[in-house]
Amino acid sequence: MEDYARLFETLLERVADYFKTTVELVKLKAVEKITDLISSLIPHVFIIGIIISALLFLNIGLALWLGDILGNMYYGFLAVGAFHGILAIVFRLFFYKGIKRIVSRQLIKELLK
């Protein structure tokens, strides 16, 4: 009877060790996926920041140029602002769901890699 108790105790210890190892493995895999995702996002965020900065200066230049043509500086800024407002509405109405779907698929693909 004592042998069964030791065997059962050994079995419980092994199950506990297996559970601890499995939990640790899941944690390490989650950390790996998160760091992989973040490390792939940082260069994209940096590039997007540079593009936004360039577009900002191009828009300011365009607004000043249009303002000069139209006779008042604020007319140029109003025209560029109206263009961006219309562009935002068109984007939201026609492209939002498609881009959201693409980004979601890409994130899921990266996390399940």
C-alpha contacts under 8 A as a table, 3 or more apart, distances in Angstrom:
res1	aa1	res2	aa2	distance
1	M	4	Y	5.28
1	M	5	A	6.53
2	E	5	A	5.07
2	E	6	R	6.36
3	D	6	R	5.15
3	D	7	L	6.10
4	Y	7	L	4.98
4	Y	8	F	5.94
5	A	8	F	5.08
5	A	9	E	6.01
6	R	9	E	4.95
6	R	10	T	5.99
7	L	10	T	5.04
7	L	11	L	6.00
8	F	11	L	4.96
8	F	12	L	6.14
9	E	12	L	5.10
9	E	13	E	6.22
10	T	13	E	5.07
10	T	14	R	6.20
11	L	14	R	5.12
11	L	15	V	6.15
12	L	15	V	5.04
12	L	16	A	6.08
13	E	16	A	5.07
13	E	17	D	6.11
14	R	17	D	4.99
14	R	18	Y	5.97
15	V	18	Y	4.98
15	V	19	F	6.08
16	A	19	F	5.07
16	A	20	K	6.17
17	D	20	K	5.09
17	D	21	T	6.06
18	Y	21	T	5.09
18	Y	22	T	6.04
19	F	22	T	5.06
19	F	23	V	6.13
20	K	23	V	5.17
20	K	24	E	6.15
21	T	24	E	5.06
21	T	25	L	6.07
22	T	25	L	5.03
22	T	26	V	6.20
23	V	26	V	5.14
23	V	27	K	6.23
24	E	27	K	5.05
24	E	28	L	6.19
25	L	28	L	5.09
25	L	29	K	6.12
26	V	29	K	5.11
26	V	30	A	6.11
27	K	30	A	5.13
27	K	31	V	6.19
28	L	31	V	5.07
28	L	32	E	6.10
29	K	32	E	4.98
29	K	33	K	6.19
30	A	33	K	5.16
30	A	34	I	6.12
31	V	34	I	5.17
31	V	35	T	6.03
32	E	35	T	5.29
32	E	36	D	5.99
33	K	36	D	5.07
33	K	37	L	6.06
33	K	110	E	7.69
33	K	111	L	5.81
34	I	37	L	5.10
34	I	38	I	6.10
34	I	111	L	7.74
35	T	38	I	5.11
35	T	39	S	5.83
36	D	39	S	5.18
36	D	40	S	6.15
37	L	40	S	5.25
37	L	41	L	6.20
37	L	107	L	8.00
37	L	110	E	6.76
37	L	111	L	7.32
38	I	41	L	4.97
38	I	42	I	6.19
39	S	42	I	5.53
39	S	43	P	7.46
40	S	43	P	6.38
40	S	44	H	7.15
41	L	44	H	5.19
41	L	45	V	6.15
42	I	45	V	5.10
42	I	46	F	6.22
43	P	46	F	5.04
43	P	47	I	6.21
44	H	47	I	5.16
44	H	48	I	6.04
45	V	48	I	5.05
45	V	49	G	6.07
46	F	49	G	5.08
46	F	50	I	6.43
47	I	50	I	5.14
47	I	51	I	6.24
48	I	51	I	5.02
48	I	52	I	6.06
49	G	52	I	5.11
49	G	53	S	6.15
50	I	53	S	5.07
50	I	54	A	6.22
51	I	54	A	5.10
51	I	55	L	6.09
52	I	55	L	5.04
52	I	56	L	6.02
53	S	56	L	5.08
53	S	57	F	6.47
54	A	57	F	5.32
54	A	58	L	6.18
55	L	58	L	4.94
55	L	59	N	5.96
56	L	59	N	5.15
56	L	60	I	6.22
57	F	60	I	5.07
57	F	61	G	6.13
58	L	61	G	5.07
58	L	62	L	6.05
59	N	62	L	4.94
59	N	63	A	5.96
59	N	80	V	7.08
60	I	63	A	5.06
60	I	64	L	6.15
60	I	77	F	7.72
61	G	64	L	5.15
61	G	65	W	6.08
62	L	65	W	5.03
62	L	66	L	6.01
62	L	76	G	7.48
62	L	80	V	7.52
63	A	66	L	5.14
63	A	67	G	5.91
63	A	73	M	7.43
63	A	75	Y	7.95
63	A	76	G	4.29
63	A	77	F	4.75
63	A	78	L	7.95
63	A	79	A	7.34
63	A	80	V	5.92
64	L	67	G	4.96
64	L	68	D	6.15
64	L	73	M	6.01
64	L	76	G	5.95
64	L	77	F	7.16
65	W	68	D	5.11
65	W	69	I	6.35
65	W	76	G	7.03
66	L	69	I	5.00
66	L	70	L	5.97
66	L	73	M	7.55
66	L	75	Y	7.34
66	L	76	G	4.49
66	L	77	F	7.86
66	L	79	A	7.86
67	G	70	L	5.07
67	G	71	G	5.89
67	G	72	N	5.03
67	G	73	M	3.93
67	G	74	Y	6.24
67	G	75	Y	5.30
67	G	76	G	3.81
67	G	77	F	6.99
68	D	71	G	5.32
68	D	72	N	6.27
68	D	73	M	6.15
68	D	76	G	7.49
69	I	72	N	7.97
70	L	73	M	7.75
70	L	75	Y	6.57
70	L	76	G	7.04
71	G	75	Y	7.67
72	N	75	Y	5.50
72	N	76	G	7.20
73	M	76	G	5.47
73	M	77	F	6.77
74	Y	77	F	4.99
74	Y	78	L	5.99
75	Y	78	L	5.00
75	Y	79	A	6.07
76	G	79	A	5.11
76	G	80	V	6.23
77	F	80	V	5.18
77	F	81	G	5.95
78	L	81	G	5.02
78	L	82	A	5.96
79	A	82	A	5.12
79	A	83	F	6.16
80	V	83	F	5.05
80	V	84	H	6.27
81	G	84	H	5.14
81	G	85	G	6.12
82	A	85	G	4.96
82	A	86	I	6.19
83	F	86	I	5.24
83	F	87	L	6.07
84	H	87	L	4.86
84	H	88	A	6.01
85	G	88	A	5.10
85	G	89	I	6.32
86	I	89	I	5.13
86	I	90	V	6.19
87	L	90	V	5.16
87	L	91	F	6.02
88	A	91	F	5.03
88	A	92	R	6.07
89	I	92	R	5.13
89	I	93	L	6.11
90	V	93	L	5.18
90	V	94	F	5.99
90	V	95	F	7.67
91	F	94	F	5.50
91	F	95	F	5.08
91	F	96	Y	6.22
92	R	95	F	6.01
92	R	96	Y	5.04
93	L	96	Y	6.68
94	F	97	K	7.54
95	F	98	G	5.44
95	F	99	I	6.16
96	Y	99	I	5.40
96	Y	100	K	6.03
97	K	100	K	5.02
97	K	101	R	6.06
98	G	101	R	5.13
98	G	102	I	6.26
99	I	102	I	5.05
99	I	103	V	6.13
100	K	103	V	5.23
100	K	104	S	6.06
101	R	104	S	5.13
101	R	105	R	6.14
102	I	105	R	5.23
102	I	106	Q	6.18
103	V	106	Q	5.08
103	V	107	L	6.17
104	S	107	L	5.19
104	S	108	I	6.18
105	R	108	I	5.15
105	R	109	K	5.99
106	Q	109	K	4.99
106	Q	110	E	6.15
107	L	110	E	5.10
107	L	111	L	6.14
108	I	111	L	5.08
108	I	112	L	6.04
109	K	112	L	5.31
109	K	113	K	6.00
110	E	113	K	5.24
